[in-house]
């Protein structure tokens, strides 16, 4: 999976950082899912990742 490989590269590049903030849109791949993929990923990297999601339909705000 390309996204998980990218996240692994981020984790390696910023391994000395205490916190890494990721802002996701609401695409389903960005959510944990039943496998808890991002919760597991975060645990593997010392819980340094903080995930935030944009509001659903936030792209509509740009159309004003």
KAJOFEN-V559560 format. One record per helix or strand of 2 or more residues. SS is the DSSP state (2 for helix, 1 for strand). FROM is the first residue (numbers start at 1). LEN is the number of residues. Records with the same first field share a line. If there is no record, write none. Layout:
BEGIN
SS->FROM-LEN ; FROM-LEN
END
This chain:
BEGIN
2->2-12 ; 28-3 ; 37-8 ; 58-6
1->20-5 ; 49-5
END
